[in-house]
């Protein structure tokens, strides 16, 4: 599979996840009292950053990981 096709599939996965979770979470609406996963991956989107070759919609501008090891002390 080509890189472009891989990126398109990635955005399809994100769209499916967004539908299943009833939308994206935004930083302005998040707080430390929310129920967060213990470990995971997060994606940041920035207003005005749009995709152009991989479809229509916002472009991921940052990917991060959180507490990937079982006994990690970090928290969101």
C-alpha positions in Angstrom: 0.0 0.0 0.0 1.3 3.5 -0.8 1.9 6.1 1.9 -1.0 8.2 0.6 -3.4 5.3 0.8 -2.1 4.5 4.3 -2.8 8.1 5.4 -6.3 7.9 3.9 -7.0 4.7 5.9 -5.7 6.4 9.0 -8.2 9.2 8.6 -11.0 6.7 8.0 -10.1 5.0 11.3 -10.2 8.4 13.0 -13.6 9.2 11.5 -15.0 5.9 12.6 -13.7 6.4 16.1 -15.2 9.9 16.2 -18.6 8.5 15.2 -18.4 5.8 17.9 -17.5 8.4 20.6 -20.1 11.0 19.5 -17.4 13.5 18.4 -14.0 14.7 19.3 -12.9 15.9 22.7 -11.4 19.4 22.7 -8.8 20.7 25.2 -11.0 23.6 26.2 -13.7 21.2 27.3 -11.4 18.7 29.2 -10.4 18.6 32.8 -8.7 16.3 35.2 -11.9 15.1 36.7 -13.0 13.3 33.5 -12.7 9.6 33.1 -9.5 9.1 31.0 -7.9 5.9 29.7 -4.8 4.8 31.7 -2.8 4.5 28.5 -3.2 5.6 24.9 -2.5 7.7 21.9 -3.8 11.2 21.4 -4.2 13.4 18.2 -4.2 17.1 18.0 -6.0 19.1 15.3 -5.5 22.9 14.8 -8.1 25.2 13.4 -7.2 26.3 9.8 -5.0 23.2 9.2 -7.0 21.3 6.5 -6.2 18.1 4.6 -5.9 18.5 0.8 -4.5 15.2 -0.7 -6.1 12.7 1.7 -9.7 14.0 1.8 -11.7 16.8 3.3 -11.4 17.8 6.9 -9.0 18.8 9.6 -5.4 17.6 9.5 -3.7 15.9 12.4 -0.9 18.3 13.5 0.5 16.3 16.5 0.4 12.7 17.6 1.4 11.8 21.2 1.4 8.8 23.5 0.5 8.6 27.1 1.8 6.1 29.7 2.5 3.3 27.3 4.2 1.2 30.0 2.0 -0.5 32.5 3.5 1.1 35.6 4.0 4.6 34.2 3.4 7.5 36.7 2.4 10.0 34.1 -1.1 11.2 33.8 -3.1 13.3 31.4 
